[in-house]
Amino acid sequence: MPQAKNPEPASRPRIDKWLWAARFFKTRTLASDAVDGGRVKLNGSTTKPAKDVKLGDRLDIRAGEQNWDIVVQGLNEQRRPASEAQLLYQETPDSVQLRTQAAKLRKLAPVPGP
């Protein structure tokens, strides 16, 4: 049973561990670098990789060409299958719409020549 459905545990995970467990980044190092580089905002503010995440926190995440605006719905420090990782957060409707539009624009963009 994924931890996402459990109540908030006594110890909260660090933001870099949570981002890795939720599968936004392939490694904790990449997640930590993104937080340090200001590409992840916690409740609208830049933060440090060691900051704890709690239920209801809002995260703005930029990873490559992808942007997400999510609300934390579950806590987990261990990387689980993608289907379970998706239970850890809920993406806002505006974020879904913007990512869909960005994907369409990338598809229509001309392929760079040699």
N, C-alpha and C positions, 0 to 999 in steps of 0.2 A: 504494500500500500504506500503510495507516495506521501511524503511528508507535507505536501502542499495542502492536504485536507485537515491536517492536525492543527490544534491551536498553537499560538506562538511559543516556541521553546524558550527556556530560561536564558540560554546564550544565543545571541543573534549573530549571524554570519557576517564576515567582512564583505564590503561591496565587491571587491575583486573576486572573492570566492563565489559569491552569489551570481555574478555575471558569467563566470565560467560554468557553474552548475546549471544555469538557465540556458546555456549554449549560445550566448551572444558572441563569445570569443572562444577560440580553440584551446588556448592555454591561459593559465592564471597570469603569466607574465604579460601576455597581450592585453588582458583585462586591466592589470595594474598600470601598464603604460598608457592605456586609453584614459583611465581615471586621472593619472598624473598629467596627461596632456590636455585636460579640459574637455575631452570628447564625451565624458559622462557627467551629467549633472544630477545631483540628488536634491529633490524638491526645489529646483530652479537655481541652485548654487553649485559651484565647483566644490569638490571634496577631495579627500585623500583616500588611497586604497584601503586603509585600515578602518575606515568609518563603518559602523554597523548599519545594517539594513533592517528595517522593521516592516511589519505588515502595513499596507496603506501608503508607503513611500512612493513618490512619483519619480521616475527616472527618465531622463532624456539621453538617448544613446546614439552616438554616431560611430559606425563601423564601416569603413570604406565608403561606398556610395549609398549605404542603407542608413536610414534614420528611424528610430522608434521613440515613441512617447508611451510609456507603460506605467501601470500601477502594480506594485508588488502584492501578490495574492497568497504567496506561500514562501516558506523559508527552507533552504536545503543547502548544505555545504558539500554534498557529494554529487558528482556528475552522474546523471541517470539517463535513460533513453529519452529521445526527443519528445516522445508523446507525454512523458511524465514532466519533462522540463517545461513544456508549454502550460502546465497547470500552475507554475510558479508566478505567472504574471498575466495581466490582461492589457492588451493594447487598446489605446483610446480610438474611437471611431475616426477622429480627424487624422490620426497617425496612419491608420489603415488606408484612408482615402489618398493621403499625400504619397505614401509608398507605392500605391497602385498607379497613380499618375506618373510618378518618376519612372517606374518600370516601363510604362507605355512610351514615354519620351525616349528612354534609352533604346528601346526596340526600333523606334523610328529614326534615330540618329544615324547618319551615314557612317559606314565602317571606314576607319582611317586607311589611307593608301599605303603602299610600301615605302 
